[in-house]
Amino acid sequence: MILSRYQENLNSLKGQLSSINTSSNLDLEIEYNTFHGAKGLESDNVIIIDVNSNKVKGIPSRVTDDELLRFVTFKS
């Protein structure tokens, strides 16, 4: 299973791995999920992508204008 915080990061990776899979005649069965989507699921092997503090949409998230933040932060 490959996990990411954001679906768009998974979509980009899916395209890259699909072309590798096709060109090399491999038959890899890979499950892709966001952290939220994988809740309660199990897998023998898990790869977490975008664990890079320099990416805006990586781990930890550096998105500062997320609409949900207004519900958990206080205005000064």
N, C-alpha and C positions, 0 to 999 in steps of 0.2 A: 504494500500500500504506500502511496506517495501522498504526503500531507502538506498543505499550505494554509496560510492564514486567509488568503484571498483567492477566489475562483479564477480571476483573470490570470494569475500566475500559473495555475494549473493548465488553463487553456493553451497558454504559450508553450508549456512543456509538452503537452499532449501532441501538438503539431510536430515538434522537434523529434520526439521519440517515435512517432508514427512513421516519419520519413526514414529514420534509421532502421526501424523494424521491417519496412517494406524493401529497402535497398539491400539489406543483409540477409533476407529470407528467414528471419527469426520469427518465432511465434510466441512473443511474450504476452502474458496476460497480466496486466497491471491495473490495479484499482486506484483511482484518484479521488481524493476527498479533501474538503476543508476541515479544519479542526472541529467546527461546529457540526458538519455533516457526518463526521466519523464518531461522534459521541455514542458510546455503547457498543461500537464494533470492535472486533479483534482481528489481528493479523499476525502471522509469524514474523514478518519482516516489515519494518516501517522506515521510510526515508522522509525526513522533514526538509523541505526546500526553502530557500531564501532566508536562511539563518545568517543574516548579514546586517549589522547595525548601520551600514551606510545606505541601505536601500530604504526608500520612503515606505514602500509596501512590503516590507520584510518583517523579520522578527528581531527586536521589538518593533512594533508599528510606529512610524514617525508621521502618520497622518494627523494633522492638527485641526482640520476642518470637518472632522467626522460629525455628522448630525447628532449622533448619540451622546457625544461628549457634553452637550448642553444639559443633559439630564443628570450627569454625575459630577459636574464641576460647579463651583460657585463663582459668581462674579465678584471681583474685588471692589 
